[in-house]
Amino acid sequence: MLRTEAKRESESYSASKISTSALRDIARLVGTVFRCNFTVNIRLRFHKRCSGEPTASSYVGFALFALGAFQYSASHAGTPDLQFVEVAEGLNQPVDIQSPADGTNRLFIVERSGVIKILKGGLIFSIPFLDITDRVRDNFVEEGLLGLAFPADFASIGQFYVNYTFGATSLERETRISRFSVRELNSYEADPDSEEVLMSIDQPFSNHNGGQLQFGPDSYLYIGTGDGGSGGDPGNRAQDSSELLGKMLRIDVNGDDFPGDPGKNYAIPPGNPYIGNANVLDEIWALGLRNPWRFSFDRGTGELYIADVGQNNWEEVNRQPAESAGGENYGWRVYEGNNVFNDSLGLGPGALISPVTEYSH
């Protein structure tokens, strides 16, 4: 069962500036606040803007309208036509859903505890696609197995990527970006022992872990990282260009620029904006993010939309044009949305970019 709530708010931004496919993809961002209900009773609160752009808001852990239940009708003068349809049950804290686009009509549902399940033909397979509950740290609500990404050649190579939090002790916390492989001759089961850790990022607190990772139109892997947590970014990590936290990262999973470092198994794309700048890490594509819990590339235009969770007052969606060369600074912690939050240390590198839309709590 799904329960919906429609609410009107004043908003001046024109929906015509965002393409229809982007609207669908923004809906897939699953909201800007991480909340999960258990099993099948998934609660969504949906804000219906007067100008027409839909924004999923708090109390959301999994958006079943990502399966196609969300429909946008341009013929209704900018008013979205919303329909919610139950398509699966028996799920435990699902937080992400992805398709490998391999012609099998499978959808892969990520559960926060560390399990990925397959949905096909209206049925959830009883045998998980992947179970890594033995290594996923999910002690706190924003920890766990948080993201899944399939490369375009998944059907031929059988490899995929996940984003999860790891930590064997209460004081050990890190984000892991890992690659797994499907079992030989069986693309319906992955081998949990096939893990290759590409990247590990220390996490000072339990919250603001980001979670999304996605291959862009350029075939590079984009990774959204939170600012390290607590509240108000006490370490100013989102503006610190020597930190990977509070950033959008871009890496090449098909190379290894760090053969002597077993903890870094990836290459730096040659077009990353800060290569050669000794003061900025090469992995950084953009900075100034608080907790980019979900982001999505517009399948029609290649634009990147980032849903960044706000602090106390403002939620925001940021847009990066398809032709961008990277290097944007989205402002946090100096700005929360378009509003000054803490400018005591000023902005880090990159041109300040205002959100494409914001809304207050």
Legacy VTK file of the C-alpha trace (Angstrom):
# vtk DataFile Version 3.0
C-alpha trace
ASCII
DATASET POLYDATA
POINTS 361 float
0.000 0.000 0.000
1.193 3.490 -0.811
-0.086 6.667 0.768
0.347 9.982 -1.004
-0.145 13.580 -0.013
-0.329 16.452 -2.468
0.627 19.955 -1.403
0.805 23.243 -3.258
3.520 25.771 -2.663
4.418 28.979 -4.432
7.360 28.595 -6.775
8.589 30.932 -9.466
10.882 28.601 -11.384
9.457 27.640 -14.755
9.001 23.916 -15.387
9.650 24.547 -19.060
13.339 24.914 -18.203
13.523 21.258 -17.190
12.864 18.595 -19.793
10.206 15.929 -19.323
12.810 13.176 -19.057
14.586 15.192 -16.377
11.339 15.415 -14.426
11.073 11.661 -14.463
14.672 11.328 -13.422
14.274 13.879 -10.631
11.351 11.815 -9.409
13.760 8.880 -9.326
16.032 10.757 -6.980
13.922 9.226 -4.198
13.652 12.449 -2.252
16.057 14.657 -0.467
15.733 13.260 3.037
16.678 9.666 3.914
13.794 7.966 5.708
12.724 4.343 5.329
9.661 2.513 6.556
9.919 -1.218 6.963
8.665 -3.900 4.561
5.930 -2.843 2.179
4.293 0.103 3.923
6.189 2.792 2.045
5.121 6.357 2.765
5.700 9.096 0.250
5.010 12.768 0.690
4.970 14.447 -2.680
5.060 18.196 -3.200
3.085 19.281 -6.266
4.517 22.613 -7.343
2.273 25.250 -8.874
4.728 25.625 -11.764
4.722 21.910 -12.407
8.091 20.455 -11.435
7.607 17.501 -9.093
9.916 17.112 -6.121
9.896 14.050 -3.880
10.236 15.146 -0.276
10.825 13.657 3.145
9.574 10.312 4.422
10.859 8.441 1.467
13.087 5.420 1.277
12.058 3.915 -2.018
10.039 5.395 -4.879
7.940 2.822 -6.654
6.953 5.454 -9.156
10.469 4.953 -10.508
9.064 1.802 -12.053
6.871 3.863 -14.316
3.994 4.656 -12.016
4.986 8.322 -12.173
3.568 9.978 -15.268
4.035 13.545 -16.373
1.331 15.034 -18.546
2.428 18.145 -20.409
-1.108 18.622 -21.659
-2.382 19.496 -18.184
-0.920 23.005 -18.112
2.116 21.965 -16.111
0.225 19.877 -13.543
1.767 16.440 -13.033
-0.500 13.421 -13.261
0.496 11.184 -10.335
-0.332 7.534 -10.032
1.046 5.129 -7.429
0.888 1.420 -8.087
2.109 -1.371 -5.813
4.415 -3.582 -7.839
6.273 -5.531 -5.145
5.997 -6.577 -1.524
8.053 -8.279 1.139
10.916 -5.780 0.914
12.977 -4.629 3.886
14.120 -0.991 3.809
14.638 -0.699 0.033
16.674 2.395 -0.836
17.554 2.130 -4.526
16.363 0.527 -7.732
18.321 0.097 -10.954
18.002 -1.561 -14.348
21.001 -3.074 -16.142
19.347 -2.339 -19.511
20.467 -5.759 -20.700
17.229 -6.832 -22.346
16.171 -9.154 -19.513
13.472 -6.840 -18.104
14.944 -7.195 -14.626
14.944 -4.536 -11.948
17.425 -4.720 -9.087
16.240 -3.504 -5.682
18.803 -2.513 -3.055
17.977 -3.149 0.599
19.886 -1.122 3.165
20.983 -4.176 5.142
23.215 -5.323 2.280
20.970 -7.370 -0.003
20.107 -6.817 -3.673
16.971 -8.533 -4.964
15.673 -9.060 -8.488
12.176 -8.048 -9.555
10.907 -9.537 -12.797
7.408 -10.127 -14.082
5.918 -8.775 -10.875
7.783 -11.284 -8.702
10.683 -10.883 -6.290
13.150 -13.738 -6.703
13.613 -15.739 -3.508
17.392 -16.049 -3.972
19.115 -12.652 -3.628
21.247 -11.372 -6.469
23.834 -10.273 -3.898
24.081 -10.648 -0.122
26.914 -8.751 1.593
25.246 -8.283 4.961
28.381 -9.786 6.506
30.357 -6.622 5.707
27.830 -3.804 5.412
27.675 -1.443 8.379
24.033 -0.394 8.872
24.012 0.545 12.560
22.496 3.963 11.872
19.714 5.002 9.540
21.944 6.673 6.942
24.405 3.797 6.796
24.132 0.595 4.782
24.189 -0.575 1.199
23.149 2.670 -0.452
23.755 2.551 -4.205
24.109 0.326 -7.268
25.353 1.058 -10.786
25.582 -1.062 -13.928
28.023 -0.164 -16.711
26.737 -0.135 -20.269
28.551 -3.400 -21.024
27.159 -5.311 -18.035
25.529 -7.914 -20.303
28.913 -8.925 -21.705
31.273 -8.486 -18.731
28.966 -9.283 -15.813
30.422 -6.648 -13.493
28.628 -3.998 -11.446
29.395 -1.455 -8.703
28.012 -0.701 -5.260
28.358 2.015 -2.637
28.158 0.913 0.998
29.357 1.808 4.471
31.852 -0.488 6.190
33.201 -0.659 9.725
34.088 -3.547 11.980
34.022 -1.471 15.176
31.977 1.421 16.538
34.851 3.804 15.776
35.621 2.475 12.305
33.533 3.993 9.532
34.208 4.262 5.815
32.458 4.424 2.488
33.443 1.722 0.041
33.028 1.790 -3.715
33.364 -1.814 -4.854
33.083 -3.925 -7.978
31.440 -7.347 -7.992
31.011 -10.004 -10.684
28.131 -12.348 -11.444
28.692 -16.053 -11.093
29.916 -17.857 -14.173
27.021 -18.930 -16.404
24.463 -17.384 -14.033
23.700 -13.689 -14.366
20.983 -13.984 -11.706
23.467 -14.418 -8.868
26.555 -12.383 -8.013
29.564 -13.810 -6.217
30.040 -12.023 -2.872
33.662 -13.209 -2.813
34.423 -11.407 -6.076
34.626 -8.003 -4.393
37.284 -5.564 -5.584
37.406 -2.415 -3.476
38.075 0.521 -5.794
37.920 3.326 -3.244
37.605 3.753 0.518
36.714 7.072 2.156
36.926 7.545 5.921
33.703 8.792 7.505
34.011 10.863 10.702
30.313 10.497 11.612
27.516 8.038 10.887
25.352 10.348 8.774
25.708 12.160 5.431
27.150 9.224 3.519
25.731 10.155 0.129
25.099 6.812 -1.532
24.419 7.340 -5.227
26.790 6.237 -7.934
26.004 6.253 -11.633
27.744 5.948 -14.971
27.489 9.154 -16.944
27.011 9.570 -20.686
30.822 9.670 -20.875
31.013 6.136 -19.380
32.866 7.372 -16.286
31.592 6.551 -12.801
30.155 9.488 -10.818
30.011 9.197 -7.023
28.138 11.552 -4.681
29.701 11.934 -1.228
28.241 13.647 1.827
30.130 16.173 3.934
31.091 13.677 6.631
28.091 14.228 8.856
27.237 15.593 12.258
25.494 18.910 11.485
26.553 22.114 9.787
29.688 20.490 8.302
31.888 21.197 11.354
35.044 20.233 9.462
34.180 22.437 6.458
34.853 19.362 4.340
32.504 20.263 1.493
34.669 23.302 0.686
37.986 21.610 1.520
39.553 20.617 -1.785
41.918 18.182 -0.048
38.926 16.075 1.061
36.776 13.705 -1.004
33.757 14.393 1.229
31.019 16.811 0.182
31.838 16.319 -3.489
30.827 14.834 -6.785
33.652 12.521 -7.820
34.410 11.138 -11.287
36.631 8.107 -11.856
37.526 5.663 -14.620
36.858 2.108 -13.452
38.768 0.609 -16.394
42.230 1.727 -15.345
44.541 1.999 -12.354
46.632 5.128 -11.881
47.734 3.947 -8.429
49.331 0.498 -8.889
51.293 0.878 -5.672
48.227 1.658 -3.574
45.965 -1.356 -2.908
43.245 0.962 -1.624
42.935 2.936 -4.879
42.041 0.817 -7.888
40.852 3.261 -10.516
42.125 5.868 -12.953
41.562 9.613 -13.163
39.685 10.652 -16.321
41.917 12.994 -18.339
39.220 15.676 -18.460
38.716 16.036 -14.708
38.747 19.772 -13.952
41.460 19.990 -11.284
44.163 17.751 -12.705
47.495 19.486 -12.182
46.215 21.626 -9.322
48.247 20.551 -6.301
45.637 22.006 -3.949
42.694 19.962 -5.266
42.271 16.201 -5.414
42.141 14.884 -8.975
39.006 12.784 -8.304
36.882 15.889 -7.661
34.385 16.748 -10.392
32.387 19.302 -8.354
32.234 20.411 -4.738
30.105 22.193 -2.141
27.546 19.437 -1.482
26.028 18.537 1.879
24.513 15.117 1.226
23.764 14.382 -2.448
21.638 11.369 -1.583
20.378 10.941 -5.142
21.368 12.305 -8.544
20.466 11.423 -12.094
21.488 12.145 -15.670
18.723 13.325 -17.973
18.493 10.522 -20.522
17.414 12.956 -23.207
19.875 15.817 -22.736
22.725 14.449 -20.629
22.198 17.105 -17.947
23.023 16.114 -14.377
20.469 16.815 -11.618
21.599 16.526 -7.992
19.193 16.375 -5.044
21.156 17.757 -2.088
19.713 17.336 1.412
19.489 20.640 3.278
20.407 21.446 6.867
17.509 23.017 8.777
15.572 25.173 6.343
16.212 24.569 2.637
16.277 21.619 0.254
17.777 22.081 -3.192
18.192 20.553 -6.629
21.312 21.444 -8.591
21.705 21.219 -12.352
24.900 20.688 -14.309
24.673 21.258 -18.086
25.623 18.370 -20.352
28.469 20.413 -21.825
29.972 21.205 -18.424
33.691 20.643 -17.967
33.160 20.199 -14.221
34.597 22.293 -11.415
31.310 23.730 -10.137
30.943 24.762 -6.511
27.379 24.306 -5.223
27.995 26.402 -2.151
27.558 24.311 0.994
28.402 25.151 3.838
28.589 28.812 2.932
25.105 28.546 1.437
22.095 26.385 2.187
20.180 26.708 -1.046
20.445 30.397 -1.956
20.723 31.457 1.667
23.888 32.185 3.637
24.493 29.498 6.260
28.102 29.889 7.443
30.534 32.098 5.547
33.237 32.190 8.222
35.788 30.382 6.037
34.496 31.369 2.607
34.258 29.323 -0.565
36.737 26.827 -1.920
37.685 26.571 -5.618
35.227 26.644 -8.494
32.514 28.957 -9.722
29.566 29.263 -7.346
26.429 27.748 -8.901
22.997 28.442 -7.441
20.449 25.604 -7.264
17.982 25.267 -10.094
15.246 25.129 -7.464
14.962 25.188 -3.678
12.141 24.800 -1.192
11.809 25.449 2.509
10.862 22.944 5.185
LINES 1 362
361 0 1 2 3 4 5 6 7 8 9 10 11 12 13 14 15 16 17 18 19 20 21 22 23 24 25 26 27 28 29 30 31 32 33 34 35 36 37 38 39 40 41 42 43 44 45 46 47 48 49 50 51 52 53 54 55 56 57 58 59 60 61 62 63 64 65 66 67 68 69 70 71 72 73 74 75 76 77 78 79 80 81 82 83 84 85 86 87 88 89 90 91 92 93 94 95 96 97 98 99 100 101 102 103 104 105 106 107 108 109 110 111 112 113 114 115 116 117 118 119 120 121 122 123 124 125 126 127 128 129 130 131 132 133 134 135 136 137 138 139 140 141 142 143 144 145 146 147 148 149 150 151 152 153 154 155 156 157 158 159 160 161 162 163 164 165 166 167 168 169 170 171 172 173 174 175 176 177 178 179 180 181 182 183 184 185 186 187 188 189 190 191 192 193 194 195 196 197 198 199 200 201 202 203 204 205 206 207 208 209 210 211 212 213 214 215 216 217 218 219 220 221 222 223 224 225 226 227 228 229 230 231 232 233 234 235 236 237 238 239 240 241 242 243 244 245 246 247 248 249 250 251 252 253 254 255 256 257 258 259 260 261 262 263 264 265 266 267 268 269 270 271 272 273 274 275 276 277 278 279 280 281 282 283 284 285 286 287 288 289 290 291 292 293 294 295 296 297 298 299 300 301 302 303 304 305 306 307 308 309 310 311 312 313 314 315 316 317 318 319 320 321 322 323 324 325 326 327 328 329 330 331 332 333 334 335 336 337 338 339 340 341 342 343 344 345 346 347 348 349 350 351 352 353 354 355 356 357 358 359 360
